[in-house]
Amino acid sequence: MSEWRLQTQNGMMGVCYMHLPKTMPDALEVARKGDPMAICNAGWCYFNGIKVPRDQRKALDLWRRAAEKSGNAGSSYNLGYCYSFGIVVKQDDQIASDWFAKYHRGRNTERLEYNVNRSSTD
């Protein structure tokens, strides 16, 4: 499980993953090396055009890679969302449902890992 902390910036609170770089070129390099969280985040940046040209098809490809390779929950959710609303892909409620189910299985695994790690450090 990734190490993280809550961080505030410009009055907004968010999660800061300790192993991910802060600059886009460095983040893309970590994604190229196969880190599932970095791949998911790179997909989000491409989907929304954050520091890179907007390319929703590339975002879907990245999310699919992270979800299929490691079961990354965030990527599975994003794919389910795209299939639900027909973003870049043909709308398909069954495929969306499958991706959302993978998201929930992944989140349950992440929660279990978090609780196990947390109880071992207490």
ZISUL-V430287 format. One record per residue. RES is the residue in one letter. PHI is phi in radians with two decimals (* if undefined). NEAR is the number of other C-alpha atoms within 12 Angstrom. D_FIRST is the distance of its C-alpha to the first C-alpha in Angstrom with 1 decimal. Layout:
RES & PHI & NEAR & D_FIRST
RES & PHI & NEAR & D_FIRST
This chain:
M & * & 23 & 0.0
S & -1.28 & 20 & 3.8
E & -1.42 & 16 & 6.6
W & -2.60 & 15 & 9.3
R & -2.59 & 13 & 12.8
L & -1.39 & 13 & 15.6
Q & -2.45 & 14 & 18.4
T & -1.92 & 11 & 21.9
Q & -2.64 & 10 & 24.0
N & 0.91 & 7 & 27.4
G & 1.33 & 7 & 27.3
M & -1.93 & 10 & 24.2
M & -1.84 & 11 & 20.9
G & -2.72 & 13 & 17.6
V & -1.57 & 15 & 13.9
C & -1.98 & 20 & 13.5
Y & -1.46 & 19 & 10.4
M & -1.14 & 16 & 11.2
H & -1.58 & 19 & 10.7
L & -1.69 & 27 & 12.9
P & -1.24 & 20 & 16.7
K & -1.69 & 18 & 19.1
T & -1.74 & 16 & 22.0
M & -1.09 & 24 & 22.3
P & -1.03 & 17 & 23.6
D & -1.17 & 16 & 20.7
A & -1.11 & 29 & 18.2
L & -1.15 & 29 & 20.2
E & -1.16 & 18 & 20.2
V & -1.12 & 23 & 16.4
A & -1.10 & 27 & 16.5
R & -1.08 & 21 & 19.4
K & -1.38 & 14 & 17.4
G & 1.85 & 24 & 15.1
D & -1.18 & 29 & 11.8
P & -1.07 & 34 & 11.1
M & -1.17 & 39 & 10.3
A & -1.15 & 38 & 13.3
I & -1.12 & 40 & 15.3
C & -1.05 & 41 & 14.9
N & -1.14 & 38 & 15.9
A & -1.09 & 45 & 18.7
G & -1.04 & 41 & 19.9
W & -1.09 & 34 & 20.2
C & -1.13 & 30 & 22.2
Y & -1.16 & 26 & 24.4
F & -1.05 & 29 & 24.9
N & -1.80 & 19 & 26.1
G & 1.21 & 19 & 27.7
I & -1.62 & 18 & 25.7
K & 1.15 & 20 & 26.8
V & -2.47 & 21 & 27.5
P & -1.08 & 18 & 30.2
R & -1.14 & 18 & 29.5
D & -2.62 & 22 & 28.8
Q & -1.20 & 27 & 27.5
R & -1.13 & 23 & 28.1
K & -1.11 & 25 & 25.8
A & -1.04 & 33 & 23.1
L & -1.08 & 37 & 23.5
D & -1.09 & 28 & 23.3
L & -1.14 & 37 & 20.1
W & -1.09 & 43 & 18.5
R & -1.10 & 31 & 19.9
R & -1.07 & 30 & 18.6
A & -1.19 & 35 & 14.9
A & -1.23 & 36 & 15.5
E & -1.34 & 25 & 17.4
K & -1.29 & 20 & 15.5
S & -2.27 & 26 & 12.0
G & 1.26 & 32 & 12.6
N & -0.96 & 38 & 11.2
A & -1.11 & 35 & 12.3
G & -1.07 & 37 & 13.7
S & -1.15 & 40 & 15.7
S & -1.08 & 41 & 17.0
Y & -1.08 & 33 & 18.2
N & -1.07 & 36 & 19.9
L & -1.15 & 47 & 21.6
G & -1.04 & 34 & 22.8
Y & -1.07 & 30 & 24.2
C & -1.12 & 31 & 26.1
Y & -1.23 & 26 & 27.6
S & -1.11 & 23 & 28.6
F & -1.87 & 18 & 30.6
G & 1.19 & 19 & 31.6
I & -1.57 & 21 & 30.0
V & 1.29 & 21 & 30.7
V & -2.03 & 22 & 30.8
K & -1.20 & 17 & 33.3
Q & -1.05 & 18 & 32.5
D & -2.64 & 20 & 31.6
D & -1.12 & 19 & 30.6
Q & -1.20 & 15 & 29.7
I & -1.14 & 23 & 27.2
A & -1.05 & 26 & 25.8
S & -1.07 & 23 & 25.5
D & -1.08 & 21 & 23.7
W & -1.18 & 32 & 21.0
F & -1.14 & 29 & 20.7
A & -1.12 & 23 & 20.3
K & -1.12 & 28 & 17.5
Y & -1.03 & 30 & 15.9
H & -1.13 & 22 & 16.4
R & -1.11 & 21 & 15.1
G & -1.14 & 26 & 11.8
R & -1.15 & 22 & 11.6
N & -1.08 & 17 & 12.6
T & -1.11 & 19 & 9.9
E & -1.10 & 22 & 7.2
R & -1.10 & 17 & 9.7
L & -1.06 & 15 & 10.2
E & -1.06 & 17 & 6.8
Y & -1.08 & 18 & 7.1
N & -1.14 & 15 & 10.7
V & -1.13 & 14 & 10.4
N & -1.12 & 15 & 8.5
R & -1.17 & 14 & 11.0
S & -1.21 & 10 & 13.9
S & -1.36 & 9 & 13.5
T & -1.72 & 8 & 13.8
D & -1.33 & 7 & 16.7
